Amino acid sequence: MKQVLIAGITGAIGHALAEQLLEQDPELTIVGLCRDPSSADFRQEYAGRVMLIPWDAAATESAVGVAGQLRELLPETTGLDMVIYAAGILHGPGMTPEKRLEDLDAQAFAHSFAVNATGFAMLVQAISPWLRHRRFKRILAVSAKVGSISDNGFGGWYAYRSSKAALNMLVRNLSIELPRKYRPLACVAVHPGTTMSPLSKPFARSLAQLKVHEPGETAENILDVAEALTENDNGTFLSWDGSAIPW
Ligand SMILES: NC(=O)c1ccc[n+]([C@@H]2O[C@H](COP(=O)([O-])OP(=O)(O)OC[C@H]3O[C@@H](n4cnc5c(N)ncnc54)[C@H](OP(=O)(O)O)[C@@H]3O)[C@@H](O)[C@H]2O)c1
């Protein structure tokens, strides 16, 4: 594995993934996508191996811009060995996870879908020329267990849950179409486990009874899952410990 693209490299999980990959393999280079590259902070020794490209999952045409810039940094023929979609949103300005029907807001829904689901599909479309090589490719969408329809016994968090369910469907669709052109590959959805991050921080009190991982632990778990992937895993929804999650 030599060239890895991480979307959401400024996030707690995305950044920890990048640092571990860079530490594990001195020959590996990373293409990192984020809204503001100046906010991505890497140790001096790694800085030369991280290429940052500005990208906003909620902006139409942003993925096309990524492909344009990527072409200048990495020839299509060199290819990407792994793509990790670690961008996501649960709360933000004008967005709070909904507890009841009255809380639903169309703009918050649209934004959640744009960042948590559509952004992934448009990115895979844009970078598909880098998937043409014949080495095994890993495409991981960082999803969430709360996006499982069959596991939902609790309700609430309408926009987040449904946008993650949409992300899962995109993974499943891509797992059917991509192998026709780009095999060998595995395209999977991965639940990272509850992780201390700006995304989970407002819920720290309700997380008290759950096992909460540090971002470094989560990155290690996700990379173990990634390492173990084979073509047989294509189209699955996996938890951080490698177990299968029902859709
Ligand atoms: N933490 C958990 O407990 C947990 C549990 C289950 C699933 N997850 C999933 O894990 C993934 C990573 O979350 P995290 O915990 O690392 O959260 P985080 O630290 O808040 O990171 C979120 C990432 O998403 C990016 N992002 C947000 N809006 C964006 C936009 N419009 N365009 C491009 N990027 C955007 C952020 O980039 P900026 O720097 O530009 O804001 C940041 O890189 C998410 O998909 C989340 O749903 C997390």
The ligand as an SDF file (V2000), in Angstrom:
LIG
                    3D

 48 52  0  0  0  0  0  0  0  0999 V2000
  -16.5570   10.0050   16.9560 N   0  0  0  0  0  0  0  0  0  0  0  0
  -17.4290    9.0150   17.0310 C   0  0  0  0  0  0  0  0  0  0  0  0
  -17.8020    8.5570   18.1420 O   0  0  0  0  0  0  0  0  0  0  0  0
  -17.9830    8.4120   15.7660 C   0  0  0  0  0  0  0  0  0  0  0  0
  -18.8650    7.3230   15.8750 C   0  0  0  0  0  0  0  0  0  0  0  0
  -19.3900    6.7640   14.7290 C   0  0  0  0  0  0  0  0  0  0  0  0
  -19.0310    7.2760   13.4850 C   0  0  0  0  0  0  0  0  0  0  0  0
  -18.1840    8.3420   13.4030 N   0  0  0  0  0  0  0  0  0  0  0  0
  -17.8510    8.8600   12.0680 C   0  0  0  0  0  0  0  0  0  0  0  0
  -16.4610    9.0010   11.9470 O   0  0  0  0  0  0  0  0  0  0  0  0
  -16.1660   10.0230   10.9750 C   0  0  0  0  0  0  0  0  0  0  0  0
  -15.1040   10.9480   11.5520 C   0  0  0  0  0  0  0  0  0  0  0  0
  -15.6380   11.6020   12.6840 O   0  0  0  0  0  0  0  0  0  0  0  0
  -14.7240   12.2210   13.8460 P   0  0  0  0  0  0  0  0  0  0  0  0
  -15.1820   11.6030   15.1020 O   0  0  0  0  0  0  0  0  0  0  0  0
  -13.2830   12.1580   13.4600 O   0  0  0  0  0  0  0  0  0  0  0  0
  -15.2620   13.7200   13.8470 O   0  0  0  0  0  0  0  0  0  0  0  0
  -14.5330   15.1070   13.6610 P   0  0  0  0  0  0  0  0  0  0  0  0
  -13.2490   15.1530   14.4020 O   0  0  0  0  0  0  0  0  0  0  0  0
  -15.5710   16.1290   13.9500 O   0  0  0  0  0  0  0  0  0  0  0  0
  -14.1810   15.1180   12.0980 O   0  0  0  0  0  0  0  0  0  0  0  0
  -15.1400   15.3740   11.1220 C   0  0  0  0  0  0  0  0  0  0  0  0
  -14.4290   15.5650    9.7950 C   0  0  0  0  0  0  0  0  0  0  0  0
  -15.4410   15.8370    8.8020 O   0  0  0  0  0  0  0  0  0  0  0  0
  -15.0260   16.9550    8.0620 C   0  0  0  0  0  0  0  0  0  0  0  0
  -16.1210   17.7270    7.4950 N   0  0  0  0  0  0  0  0  0  0  0  0
  -17.2140   18.2380    8.1240 C   0  0  0  0  0  0  0  0  0  0  0  0
  -17.9460   18.9460    7.2400 N   0  0  0  0  0  0  0  0  0  0  0  0
  -17.3010   18.8770    6.0440 C   0  0  0  0  0  0  0  0  0  0  0  0
  -17.5450   19.3990    4.7560 C   0  0  0  0  0  0  0  0  0  0  0  0
  -18.5910   20.1750    4.4830 N   0  0  0  0  0  0  0  0  0  0  0  0
  -16.6660   19.1160    3.7600 N   0  0  0  0  0  0  0  0  0  0  0  0
  -15.5680   18.3530    4.0010 C   0  0  0  0  0  0  0  0  0  0  0  0
  -15.2840   17.8360    5.2020 N   0  0  0  0  0  0  0  0  0  0  0  0
  -16.1410   18.1080    6.2070 C   0  0  0  0  0  0  0  0  0  0  0  0
  -14.2560   17.8130    9.0590 C   0  0  0  0  0  0  0  0  0  0  0  0
  -13.4360   18.7120    8.3510 O   0  0  0  0  0  0  0  0  0  0  0  0
  -13.2200   20.2450    8.7660 P   0  0  0  0  0  0  0  0  0  0  0  0
  -11.8800   20.2820    9.4060 O   0  0  0  0  0  0  0  0  0  0  0  0
  -13.2260   20.9520    7.4670 O   0  0  0  0  0  0  0  0  0  0  0  0
  -14.3360   20.6400    9.6840 O   0  0  0  0  0  0  0  0  0  0  0  0
  -13.4660   16.7490    9.7760 C   0  0  0  0  0  0  0  0  0  0  0  0
  -12.3260   16.3990    9.0230 O   0  0  0  0  0  0  0  0  0  0  0  0
  -17.5020   10.6910   10.6690 C   0  0  0  0  0  0  0  0  0  0  0  0
  -18.0110   10.1950    9.4660 O   0  0  0  0  0  0  0  0  0  0  0  0
  -18.3990   10.2520   11.8170 C   0  0  0  0  0  0  0  0  0  0  0  0
  -19.7470   10.2170   11.4400 O   0  0  0  0  0  0  0  0  0  0  0  0
  -17.6460    8.9120   14.5110 C   0  0  0  0  0  0  0  0  0  0  0  0
  1  2  1  0
  2  3  2  0
  2  4  1  0
  4  5  1  0
  4 48  2  0
  5  6  2  0
  6  7  1  0
  7  8  2  0
  8  9  1  0
  8 48  1  0
  9 10  1  0
  9 46  1  0
 10 11  1  0
 11 12  1  0
 11 44  1  0
 12 13  1  0
 13 14  1  0
 14 15  2  0
 14 16  1  0
 14 17  1  0
 17 18  1  0
 18 19  2  0
 18 20  1  0
 18 21  1  0
 21 22  1  0
 22 23  1  0
 23 24  1  0
 23 42  1  0
 24 25  1  0
 25 26  1  0
 25 36  1  0
 26 27  1  0
 26 35  1  0
 27 28  2  0
 28 29  1  0
 29 30  1  0
 29 35  2  0
 30 31  1  0
 30 32  2  0
 32 33  1  0
 33 34  2  0
 34 35  1  0
 36 37  1  0
 36 42  1  0
 37 38  1  0
 38 39  2  0
 38 40  1  0
 38 41  1  0
 42 43  1  0
 44 45  1  0
 44 46  1  0
 46 47  1  0
M  CHG  2   8   1  16  -1
M  END
$$$$
